[in-house]
């Protein structure tokens, strides 16, 4: 049953997501994932900017460190265009509470700007549809926290 799901997801990604997306060119740095207290490297195969359909969303196609599945898919949204330790601390609670991955990553390799991204793995077609709304709500919650902090600092 699981083998029949994977080709459906693959064709959905190819026909619905990647078809209208802009591929971000360049050599991308790998991301790491901690599995059983060891760091595993996930090599980035492609990154797509989903700007045409979803603003501030990126789609990562990653080579898996395990043999199956061969590729893994992640949907990410940008929380901040320029990351800092303070922003990571603010977003950390949100990421841990909702089982999301929080990374500082340079989407565009030729620029030195490191963005703060929140990402989640897409395992099924319905995951992708629900995930866009979920990540959008987390992004607005993060922005609200930043506004509260800004207002506290201004009122001091």
MDAnalysis code that builds the backbone (N, CA, C; Angstrom):
import MDAnalysis as mda
import numpy as np

u = mda.Universe.empty(468, n_residues=156, atom_resindex=np.repeat(np.arange(156), 3), trajectory=True)
u.add_TopologyAttr("name", ["N", "CA", "C"] * 156)
u.add_TopologyAttr("resid", np.arange(1, 157))
u.add_TopologyAttr("resname", ["UNK", "UNK", "UNK", "UNK", "UNK", "UNK", "UNK", "UNK", "UNK", "UNK", "UNK", "UNK", "UNK", "UNK", "UNK", "UNK", "UNK", "UNK", "UNK", "UNK", "UNK", "UNK", "UNK", "UNK", "UNK", "UNK", "UNK", "UNK", "UNK", "UNK", "UNK", "UNK", "UNK", "UNK", "UNK", "UNK", "UNK", "UNK", "UNK", "UNK", "UNK", "UNK", "UNK", "UNK", "UNK", "UNK", "UNK", "UNK", "UNK", "UNK", "UNK", "UNK", "UNK", "UNK", "UNK", "UNK", "UNK", "UNK", "UNK", "UNK", "UNK", "UNK", "UNK", "UNK", "UNK", "UNK", "UNK", "UNK", "UNK", "UNK", "UNK", "UNK", "UNK", "UNK", "UNK", "UNK", "UNK", "UNK", "UNK", "UNK", "UNK", "UNK", "UNK", "UNK", "UNK", "UNK", "UNK", "UNK", "UNK", "UNK", "UNK", "UNK", "UNK", "UNK", "UNK", "UNK", "UNK", "UNK", "UNK", "UNK", "UNK", "UNK", "UNK", "UNK", "UNK", "UNK", "UNK", "UNK", "UNK", "UNK", "UNK", "UNK", "UNK", "UNK", "UNK", "UNK", "UNK", "UNK", "UNK", "UNK", "UNK", "UNK", "UNK", "UNK", "UNK", "UNK", "UNK", "UNK", "UNK", "UNK", "UNK", "UNK", "UNK", "UNK", "UNK", "UNK", "UNK", "UNK", "UNK", "UNK", "UNK", "UNK", "UNK", "UNK", "UNK", "UNK", "UNK", "UNK", "UNK", "UNK", "UNK", "UNK", "UNK", "UNK", "UNK", "UNK"])
u.atoms.positions = np.array([
    [0.822, -1.191, 0.000],
    [0.000, 0.000, 0.000],
    [0.863, 1.249, 0.000],
    [1.975, 1.218, 0.751],
    [2.826, 2.388, 0.833],
    [3.499, 2.684, -0.513],
    [3.796, 1.660, -1.303],
    [4.409, 1.873, -2.614],
    [3.464, 2.588, -3.561],
    [2.154, 2.373, -3.434],
    [1.200, 3.053, -4.308],
    [1.051, 4.516, -3.931],
    [1.293, 4.851, -2.662],
    [1.182, 6.239, -2.221],
    [2.354, 7.064, -2.749],
    [3.539, 6.523, -2.704],
    [4.734, 7.265, -3.089],
    [4.703, 7.773, -4.533],
    [4.346, 6.944, -5.534],
    [4.279, 7.485, -6.893],
    [3.223, 8.582, -7.030],
    [2.124, 8.465, -6.282],
    [1.110, 9.505, -6.324],
    [1.668, 10.815, -5.796],
    [2.397, 10.739, -4.709],
    [3.021, 11.934, -4.146],
    [4.040, 12.498, -5.122],
    [4.833, 11.629, -5.729],
    [5.851, 12.057, -6.683],
    [5.220, 12.760, -7.887],
    [4.159, 12.195, -8.421],
    [3.496, 12.816, -9.573],
    [2.787, 14.104, -9.171],
    [2.231, 14.156, -7.966],
    [1.609, 15.396, -7.470],
    [2.640, 16.502, -7.370],
    [3.799, 16.170, -6.833],
    [4.866, 17.160, -6.696],
    [5.334, 17.626, -8.067],
    [5.514, 16.690, -8.980],
    [5.991, 17.039, -10.317],
    [4.974, 17.870, -11.091],
    [3.698, 17.487, -11.037],
    [2.681, 18.147, -11.856],
    [2.060, 19.381, -11.205],
    [1.963, 19.394, -9.889],
    [1.260, 20.493, -9.227],
    [2.201, 21.518, -8.584],
    [3.273, 21.062, -8.018],
    [4.134, 21.971, -7.260],
    [5.285, 22.507, -8.102],
    [6.069, 21.608, -8.652],
    [7.283, 22.002, -9.375],
    [6.958, 22.641, -10.725],
    [5.871, 22.264, -11.311],
    [5.509, 22.746, -12.646],
    [5.451, 24.274, -12.719],
    [4.874, 24.909, -11.717],
    [4.723, 26.366, -11.719],
    [5.759, 27.078, -10.863],
    [6.666, 26.338, -10.268],
    [7.641, 26.933, -9.359],
    [8.924, 27.310, -10.091],
    [9.643, 28.234, -9.476],
    [10.926, 28.664, -10.023],
    [12.048, 27.935, -9.281],
    [12.878, 27.232, -10.044],
    [13.999, 26.511, -9.450],
    [15.087, 27.505, -9.065],
    [15.586, 27.382, -7.855],
    [16.664, 28.250, -7.389],
    [17.976, 27.590, -7.763],
    [18.720, 28.270, -8.616],
    [19.953, 27.700, -9.151],
    [21.112, 27.919, -8.196],
    [22.113, 27.111, -8.365],
    [23.309, 27.226, -7.552],
    [23.528, 25.973, -6.739],
    [24.680, 25.937, -6.088],
    [25.030, 24.791, -5.257],
    [24.540, 25.096, -3.839],
    [23.733, 24.194, -3.289],
    [23.139, 24.424, -1.979],
    [23.835, 23.599, -0.907],
    [24.004, 24.198, 0.238],
    [24.623, 23.510, 1.368],
    [23.661, 22.447, 1.899],
    [24.192, 21.328, 2.376],
    [23.315, 20.291, 2.930],
    [22.744, 20.723, 4.280],
    [21.669, 20.063, 4.669],
    [21.127, 20.281, 6.004],
    [21.331, 18.996, 6.793],
    [21.358, 19.105, 8.099],
    [21.572, 17.909, 8.911],
    [20.357, 17.637, 9.775],
    [20.222, 16.385, 10.123],
    [19.115, 15.940, 10.947],
    [19.681, 15.016, 12.014],
    [19.233, 15.170, 13.238],
    [19.734, 14.333, 14.320],
    [18.833, 13.108, 14.446],
    [19.439, 11.930, 14.263],
    [18.733, 10.654, 14.365],
    [19.518, 9.775, 15.326],
    [18.873, 9.335, 16.401],
    [19.512, 8.491, 17.413],
    [20.817, 9.101, 17.928],
    [20.773, 10.384, 18.243],
    [21.914, 11.135, 18.778],
    [23.100, 11.218, 17.839],
    [22.907, 10.961, 16.550],
    [23.956, 11.170, 15.554],
    [23.427, 12.095, 14.477],
    [24.291, 12.914, 13.979],
    [23.915, 13.872, 12.941],
    [24.015, 13.207, 11.568],
    [22.926, 13.245, 10.829],
    [22.885, 12.677, 9.474],
    [22.766, 13.825, 8.478],
    [23.504, 13.736, 7.396],
    [23.525, 14.767, 6.369],
    [22.446, 14.479, 5.331],
    [21.664, 15.499, 5.014],
    [20.668, 15.424, 3.949],
    [21.132, 16.354, 2.829],
    [21.537, 15.789, 1.711],
    [22.028, 16.566, 0.584],
    [20.845, 17.169, -0.165],
    [20.932, 18.459, -0.432],
    [19.869, 19.152, -1.150],
    [20.009, 18.860, -2.634],
    [18.961, 18.314, -3.224],
    [18.969, 18.062, -4.658],
    [18.467, 19.302, -5.412],
    [17.322, 19.824, -4.995],
    [16.761, 21.030, -5.616],
    [15.977, 21.831, -4.587],
    [15.927, 23.145, -4.821],
    [15.063, 24.032, -4.039],
    [14.220, 24.810, -5.034],
    [12.939, 24.887, -4.766],
    [12.014, 25.614, -5.632],
    [11.357, 26.742, -4.849],
    [11.261, 27.891, -5.487],
    [10.561, 29.042, -4.919],
    [9.113, 28.964, -5.381],
    [8.192, 28.862, -4.460],
    [6.772, 28.713, -4.792],
    [6.059, 30.059, -4.841],
    [6.779, 31.084, -5.219],
    [6.280, 32.458, -5.217],
    [5.011, 32.645, -6.051],
    [4.883, 31.935, -7.169],
    [3.720, 32.115, -8.035],
    [2.421, 31.731, -7.340],
    [2.471, 30.690, -6.525],
    [1.252, 30.207, -5.870],
    [1.215, 30.541, -4.379],
    [2.353, 30.394, -3.709],
    [2.438, 30.632, -2.268],
    [3.598, 31.578, -1.987],
    [3.303, 32.717, -1.400],
    [4.337, 33.710, -1.123],
    [5.172, 33.287, 0.086],
    [6.475, 33.443, -0.004],
    [7.448, 33.103, 1.045],
    [7.529, 31.610, 1.354],
    [7.179, 30.770, 0.414],
    [7.284, 29.328, 0.596],
    [8.350, 28.767, -0.336],
    [9.046, 27.739, 0.168],
    [10.072, 27.060, -0.601],
    [9.838, 25.562, -0.487],
    [10.193, 24.851, -1.539],
    [10.030, 23.402, -1.559],
    [11.400, 22.770, -1.744],
    [11.803, 21.954, -0.794],
    [13.102, 21.297, -0.807],
    [12.939, 19.846, -1.248],
    [13.760, 19.423, -2.201],
    [13.869, 18.004, -2.549],
    [15.250, 17.571, -2.065],
    [15.253, 16.579, -1.178],
    [16.452, 16.214, -0.447],
    [16.735, 14.729, -0.642],
    [18.014, 14.393, -0.827],
    [18.411, 12.984, -0.877],
    [18.440, 12.449, 0.545],
    [17.804, 11.327, 0.744],
    [17.713, 10.726, 2.068],
    [19.008, 10.007, 2.421],
    [19.351, 9.977, 3.707],
    [20.533, 9.250, 4.138],
    [20.257, 7.748, 4.191],
    [18.998, 7.360, 4.316],
    [18.623, 5.952, 4.291],
    [18.307, 5.541, 2.850],
    [18.265, 4.256, 2.601],
    [18.030, 3.794, 1.235],
    [16.591, 4.005, 0.788],
    [15.625, 3.859, 1.698],
    [14.227, 4.093, 1.317],
    [13.614, 5.106, 2.261],
    [12.862, 6.046, 1.841],
    [12.704, 6.446, 0.447],
    [13.955, 7.164, -0.047],
    [14.145, 7.162, -1.340],
    [15.352, 7.745, -1.927],
    [15.367, 9.261, -1.757],
    [14.206, 9.884, -1.958],
    [14.088, 11.334, -1.825],
    [13.093, 11.676, -0.729],
    [13.344, 12.791, -0.073],
    [12.403, 13.323, 0.902],
    [12.031, 14.732, 0.468],
    [10.834, 15.148, 0.834],
    [10.317, 16.445, 0.411],
    [9.954, 17.273, 1.631],
    [10.387, 18.542, 1.613],
    [10.105, 19.444, 2.716],
    [9.482, 20.726, 2.177],
    [8.489, 21.218, 2.893],
    [7.897, 22.513, 2.607],
    [8.395, 23.461, 3.681],
    [8.874, 24.631, 3.259],
    [9.431, 25.591, 4.206],
    [8.854, 26.965, 3.948],
    [8.758, 27.735, 5.002],
    [8.388, 29.132, 4.867],
    [9.415, 29.971, 5.607],
    [9.602, 31.166, 5.123],
    [10.583, 32.060, 5.700],
    [9.953, 32.844, 6.848],
    [10.534, 32.714, 8.038],
    [10.067, 33.498, 9.178],
    [10.733, 34.867, 9.197],
    [11.993, 34.910, 8.797],
    [12.727, 36.170, 8.777],
    [13.750, 36.125, 7.651],
    [13.895, 37.241, 6.964],
    [14.852, 37.307, 5.859],
    [16.295, 37.391, 6.341],
    [16.480, 37.861, 7.545],
    [17.810, 37.931, 8.118],
    [17.729, 37.348, 9.528],
    [18.352, 36.211, 9.722],
    [18.222, 35.497, 10.987],
    [19.174, 36.037, 12.042],
    [18.783, 35.879, 13.302],
    [19.643, 36.243, 14.426],
    [19.351, 35.300, 15.583],
    [20.198, 35.333, 16.593],
    [20.005, 34.456, 17.748],
    [18.705, 34.766, 18.473],
    [18.344, 36.045, 18.554],
    [17.097, 36.433, 19.207],
    [15.888, 35.850, 18.478],
    [15.891, 35.938, 17.159],
    [14.779, 35.400, 16.383],
    [14.668, 33.885, 16.524],
    [15.807, 33.214, 16.605],
    [15.802, 31.763, 16.795],
    [15.204, 31.412, 18.153],
    [15.561, 32.170, 19.188],
    [15.016, 31.911, 20.521],
    [13.509, 32.109, 20.566],
    [13.022, 33.110, 19.866],
    [11.580, 33.369, 19.817],
    [10.858, 32.246, 19.083],
    [11.424, 31.780, 17.999],
    [10.773, 30.765, 17.168],
    [10.957, 29.348, 17.698],
    [11.918, 29.135, 18.577],
    [12.227, 27.787, 19.045],
    [11.035, 27.132, 19.740],
    [10.368, 27.860, 20.629],
    [9.222, 27.286, 21.341],
    [8.135, 26.866, 20.366],
    [7.904, 27.689, 19.402],
    [6.888, 27.400, 18.387],
    [7.237, 26.130, 17.610],
    [8.493, 25.976, 17.252],
    [8.926, 24.818, 16.468],
    [8.867, 23.533, 17.286],
    [9.333, 23.579, 18.511],
    [9.348, 22.380, 19.353],
    [7.925, 21.944, 19.692],
    [7.084, 22.895, 20.005],
    [5.706, 22.591, 20.395],
    [4.923, 21.930, 19.260],
    [5.220, 22.289, 18.015],
    [4.443, 21.810, 16.874],
    [5.196, 20.822, 15.988],
    [6.303, 20.271, 16.489],
    [7.076, 19.261, 15.771],
    [7.528, 19.742, 14.391],
    [8.105, 20.931, 14.360],
    [8.626, 21.520, 13.127],
    [10.134, 21.652, 13.235],
    [10.791, 21.728, 12.098],
    [12.237, 21.935, 12.074],
    [12.505, 23.416, 11.830],
    [13.436, 23.948, 12.574],
    [13.810, 25.351, 12.465],
    [15.261, 25.403, 12.017],
    [15.528, 26.026, 10.874],
    [16.902, 26.083, 10.373],
    [17.260, 27.496, 9.939],
    [18.531, 27.800, 10.056],
    [19.079, 29.022, 9.481],
    [19.769, 28.583, 8.200],
    [19.309, 29.121, 7.077],
    [19.777, 28.603, 5.798],
    [19.827, 29.717, 4.766],
    [20.833, 29.673, 3.924],
    [20.956, 30.623, 2.822],
    [20.300, 30.008, 1.583],
    [19.101, 30.467, 1.267],
    [18.353, 29.934, 0.124],
    [19.070, 30.267, -1.181],
    [19.524, 31.503, -1.276],
    [20.203, 31.956, -2.480],
    [21.701, 31.921, -2.209],
    [22.413, 30.942, -2.794],
    [23.815, 30.709, -2.435],
    [24.760, 31.873, -2.717],
    [24.428, 32.710, -3.673],
    [25.349, 33.797, -4.024],
    [25.236, 34.986, -3.084],
    [24.185, 35.028, -2.264],
    [24.059, 36.111, -1.289],
    [24.486, 35.582, 0.069],
    [24.873, 36.482, 0.926],
    [25.346, 36.083, 2.245],
    [24.259, 36.205, 3.303],
    [23.037, 36.461, 2.880],
    [21.931, 36.595, 3.824],
    [21.436, 35.212, 4.225],
    [21.361, 34.991, 5.518],
    [20.885, 33.713, 6.037],
    [19.487, 33.923, 6.584],
    [18.549, 33.160, 6.026],
    [17.155, 33.281, 6.430],
    [16.834, 32.302, 7.550],
    [15.812, 32.642, 8.311],
    [15.291, 31.737, 9.318],
    [14.085, 31.033, 8.715],
    [14.189, 29.720, 8.548],
    [13.139, 28.934, 7.908],
    [12.538, 27.952, 8.894],
    [11.249, 27.747, 8.746],
    [10.568, 26.708, 9.498],
    [10.072, 25.703, 8.463],
    [10.394, 24.424, 8.663],
    [10.037, 23.449, 7.636],
    [9.467, 22.175, 8.227],
    [8.724, 21.485, 7.378],
    [8.066, 20.241, 7.752],
    [8.116, 19.304, 6.561],
    [8.299, 18.025, 6.830],
    [8.372, 17.036, 5.763],
    [6.983, 16.739, 5.212],
    [6.910, 16.631, 3.891],
    [5.671, 16.272, 3.204],
    [5.742, 14.782, 2.890],
    [4.808, 14.022, 3.457],
    [4.810, 12.573, 3.242],
    [3.624, 12.107, 2.415],
    [2.557, 12.891, 2.393],
    [1.370, 12.551, 1.619],
    [0.832, 13.812, 0.961],
    [-0.029, 13.627, -0.047],
    [-0.589, 14.763, -0.773],
    [-1.406, 15.649, 0.155],
    [-2.218, 15.046, 1.003],
    [-3.048, 15.845, 1.905],
    [-2.193, 16.610, 2.911],
    [-0.995, 16.109, 3.221],
    [-0.074, 16.830, 4.092],
    [0.293, 18.182, 3.493],
    [0.557, 18.201, 2.199],
    [0.965, 19.440, 1.547],
    [-0.128, 20.494, 1.631],
    [-1.344, 20.102, 1.364],
    [-2.453, 21.053, 1.362],
    [-2.679, 21.616, 2.761],
    [-2.656, 20.754, 3.778],
    [-2.840, 21.216, 5.155],
    [-1.634, 21.997, 5.655],
    [-0.469, 21.613, 5.201],
    [0.765, 22.212, 5.683],
    [0.915, 23.667, 5.281],
    [0.444, 24.029, 4.106],
    [0.545, 25.430, 3.689],
    [-0.207, 26.341, 4.654],
    [-1.397, 25.928, 5.055],
    [-2.184, 26.725, 6.003],
    [-1.556, 26.709, 7.395],
    [-1.053, 25.563, 7.800],
    [-0.439, 25.446, 9.113],
    [0.798, 26.324, 9.230],
    [1.679, 26.257, 8.238],
    [2.890, 27.081, 8.272],
    [2.554, 28.564, 8.206],
    [1.502, 28.902, 7.479],
    [1.074, 30.304, 7.400],
    [0.624, 30.799, 8.772],
    [-0.119, 29.970, 9.497],
    [-0.575, 30.373, 10.830],
    [0.609, 30.495, 11.799],
    [1.607, 29.612, 11.688],
    [2.792, 29.713, 12.535],
    [3.585, 30.971, 12.209],
    [3.628, 31.313, 10.957],
    [4.348, 32.524, 10.553],
    [3.676, 33.771, 11.131],
    [2.348, 33.820, 11.080],
    [1.644, 34.980, 11.643],
    [1.783, 35.017, 13.167],
    [1.787, 33.853, 13.807],
    [1.991, 33.803, 15.260],
    [3.381, 34.323, 15.633],
    [4.385, 33.958, 14.833],
    [5.756, 34.436, 15.050],
    [5.821, 35.954, 14.873],
    [5.176, 36.458, 13.828],
    [5.161, 37.908, 13.585],
    [4.461, 38.649, 14.721],
    [3.400, 38.065, 15.271],
    [2.705, 38.680, 16.402],
    [3.610, 38.762, 17.621],
    [4.385, 37.702, 17.878],
    [5.342, 37.724, 18.993],
    [6.379, 38.827, 18.805],
    [6.854, 38.966, 17.571],
    [7.830, 40.027, 17.295],
    [7.227, 41.410, 17.516],
    [5.989, 41.596, 17.113],
    [5.316, 42.887, 17.316],
    [5.150, 43.186, 18.798],
    [4.827, 42.182, 19.613],
    [4.699, 42.384, 21.058],
    [6.026, 42.823, 21.661],
    [7.104, 42.170, 21.233],
    [8.432, 42.529, 21.745],
    [8.802, 43.944, 21.312],
    [8.509, 44.280, 20.068],
    [8.804, 45.619, 19.572],
    [8.030, 46.677, 20.371],
    [6.765, 46.405, 20.655],
    [5.954, 47.349, 21.428],
    [6.462, 47.493, 22.860],
    [6.921, 46.387, 23.458],
    [7.489, 46.465, 24.806],
    [8.744, 47.324, 24.826],
    [9.584, 47.170, 23.827],
    [10.817, 47.943, 23.761],
    [10.519, 49.426, 23.519],
    [9.556, 49.720, 22.656],
    [9.212, 51.104, 22.371],
    [8.578, 51.796, 23.559],
    [7.827, 51.062, 24.385],
    [7.138, 51.646, 25.540],
    [8.052, 51.821, 26.751],
    [9.211, 51.212, 26.756],
    [10.153, 51.333, 27.871],
    [10.689, 52.712, 28.003],
])
